[in-house]
Amino acid sequence: MDDKSYNPFAMAQAQFDKAAEVLNLDAATRQLLRQPMREYQFSIPVRMDDGTAKIFRGFRVQHNDARGPGKGGIRFHPQETIDTVRALSMWMTWKCAVVDIPLGGSKGGVICDPHNLSSREEEQICRGWIRQMAKFIGAQVDVPAPDVMTSAQHMLWMLDEYEVIYGQKSPGLITGKPVGMGGSLGRTEATGYGVIFTVREAFKELGVEIKQTTASVQGFGNVAQFAIRLYQQIGGKVICVSCWDQNDQKSYGFKKESGIDPDELLKFTDRFGGINKDKAREAGYEILPGSAWLEQPVDLLIPAALENQITVSNVEHIATSVKLIAEGANGPTTPDADQKIAARGIFLIPDFLANAGGVTCSYFEQVQSNMNYYWEKDEVLGKLDVKMTSAFQAVSELARKRKLFMRDAAYYIAISRVAQACKDRGWT
């Protein structure tokens, strides 16, 4: 599969078909789960700062809500497509099911580039998105959240617009809100920490002492930063991190054998996670090509950027020392690369298990918002650890028992749960 023909939705469907075959799902259930239940595509007119009007394209896809209200982020990205949103909504369904929270899968997006927008223009896009979707979302229907290039501020603008339309407070409408405005403590750390909770369990299972391990990470956004922090806190060492450079329109690797310091790197990082090369070099970092993160002689690889990063064309570059891959990003590994990873016996924690900390904490935020009672940070992260650990153990136990690749085991558990819910409701 070359990168140009890569279609995330076709990949999500291929993964589903493979699991459906083994699970022997009936034809109706397969048809129902292969496609989203509902899709919305709409135009968002915005008056730009220079006085011109510009039309942005917005999406929301609700894949399946048999187990509970839809849940899923809204991405702002210049290359956003309806197929990306469809794939992500499907992965969200499996993600909520694998960690066993009572939510379904949704996803949203807008084709835009926040790098070239003012704060006021971004606010107009947020409010316009809500005006188009207000009738079709809600605390008991479909709950959005932040995603690529959207933040707590965007969520608050969206919530405010929704509350203006309906004339009432609805904090449970949206998650990823600022703390103090209905947001949950621990939400910022949740996805990155969740990745490392599963990494800790995987190394235990492999009989590897975490204090003796090194890692290389792709990405330096929120997920990567908190994963690096927690991993180094519990004794591991990250020697390389790669990130996208907006000015050069390509990515670079930053390597330090003695271990990278996220706080130091943050001092010269822009708000989109791009690191200033000259300042990093002065601070003793070796500057490498963006693909170098994959080739490092480490024990652990964490792809925590975008989908379609480990492909059949670069999977052979993974060093022989790598024992574990934890997918912090959604869909970073293509199915043909998966086969090579499995053949090499590398332990892989699949994306919708590894990065489910974010949606789990979003669920906690929703619960807190709906009952208007908020927990302390330690309580949130403690509950998150319990959820992530038990989800990991269930998947890994099935993988061992049936001699399955972890991704397949996670799919079987998640899809069985959703299929059962559809059946119990009498849909299939």
Secondary structure, DSSP 4 states (H G I P E B T S, - for coil): --GGG--HHHHHHHHHHHHHHHHT--HHHHHHHHS-SEEEEEEEEEE-TTS-EEEEEEEEEEEE-TTSSEEEEEEEETT--HHHHHHHHHHHHHHHHHTT-S-EEEEEEEE--GGG--HHHHHHHHHHHHHHHGGG-BTTTEEEEE-TT--HHHHHHHHHHHHHHHTS--GGG-SSPPBTTTBPTTHHHHHHHHHHHHHHHHHHHHT--GGG-EEEEE--SHHHHHHHHHHHHTT-EEEEEEEEETTTTEEEEEE-TT---HHHHHHTB-TTSPBPHHHHHHTTPEEEEGGGGGG---SEEEE-S-SS-B-TTTGGGS-TT--EEE--SSS-B-HHHHHHHHHTT-EEE-HHHHTTHHHHHHHHHHHHHHHT----HHHHHHHHHHHHHHHHHHHHHHHHHTT--HHHHHHHHHHHHHHHHHHHTT--
